[in-house]
């Protein structure tokens, strides 16, 4: 589990590094363990019930605003749990080394000036 901060955000480089590192470790483990049938994936989610950072306005010296979900309702803890559970289901046994965003489409807006 991580956040979509790995996509980058001007006011959170440390979180971007942490998220990116987790994705890199997961991909490396997927490569290492793939022949054993072990899958390793990452769920990158928005904070449940929306980002408290959205109200903070734009990061200093940028034109960017915190992306918000495109979905009509904010992501919930249940949404995130169900996304993770889908990767544990045997029908996802061929999915490995992937990042699955549970963010209602906010990851689509991360690099756009919205």
Protein Blocks (a to p, Z undefined) as FASTA:
>chain_A
ZZfklnopfklmmlmmmmmmmmmmmmmmmmmmmmnopacdddddddehiafklmnopaeh
iabdcdddfbfbdcdfklmmmmmmmmmpmklmmgghiacddeehmmmmmmpcZZ
